[in-house]
Amino acid sequence: MIKRIGTANQKAAWAIYKQNKGALIGTAVLSVIMLMALIGPLLAPYDPAHQFNNKVLVPPIWSSAGDFNYFFGTDDLGRDLLSRLLHGARLSLQLTITVVLIAAISGIVIGAASAFLSPALRSLLMRIMDLLLSFPSLLLAIAIVAIIGPGLPNAIYAVIIVLIPQFVRITQSAISDELNKDYVMAARLDGAKRFRLLTHHVWPNIVPALIVQLTFSFSTALLDIAALGFLGLGAQPPMAEWGTMLSESRAFIQFAPWTMTLPGLAIFLTVLSINLVGDGVRDALDPRLNR
């Protein structure tokens, strides 16, 4: 019976999701970006770090001065931008997915464990999470990297730390709401222990909220990683990471705008598509929010 209800809910959620044109467009764009991240490096015409010294700042092929050997042109060091964008897609998305999954698992475990703490300890934990959430995520990530030092590994640690409180707070809040509902009270009166209440009754009902938070966290992580790279606190040259590519090309924005426009457009399209998908997922999993 439970399985049939779950399947029915999935079909209803998918029906609502399909009605959201923005979500479908976001899904299509994000699928293409992820495909490029997966197979793009195999299609890249050149090594992303290889420098063509006689082909510096070659414009894209749609320019009259473009060269068909360099579809998106080259940067100030003569590196092929198409190759760097394709390799950067894999690196940026790999970092984003890794960061979000680690933060989600850690935050959900901490948030769920808080249900077993005493009220005083639970309140202290939530106040700490609220304090961390009171700072903009990027500002907090910059502060953490400034303390532990610049570099890609430290930038990853910083973004993970920034994202964990979001999952702790939403997990704890969702569990608290469910524990006060009648069906949980009935199960408790029937003799169910707290661990069984969480795993068999509460958990299935908070999964939609966690999925929505997980979806939107991808865009936050991608932006923070790119911003740290742009500020020189994350990935370091010559790594083909989108934020680092923006940083390297900002001095050429006036006379070689494609060097900055293309990685910026890649970040914009990826974040936009993730947010469109997130909106669709939120409306599908909670029809009350569907307008």
Summary of the structure (lengths in Angstrom):
residues: 291
radius of gyration: 22.7
end to end distance: 30.5
largest distance: 78.6
contacts: 976
relative contact order: 0.15
helix: 75%
strand: 1%
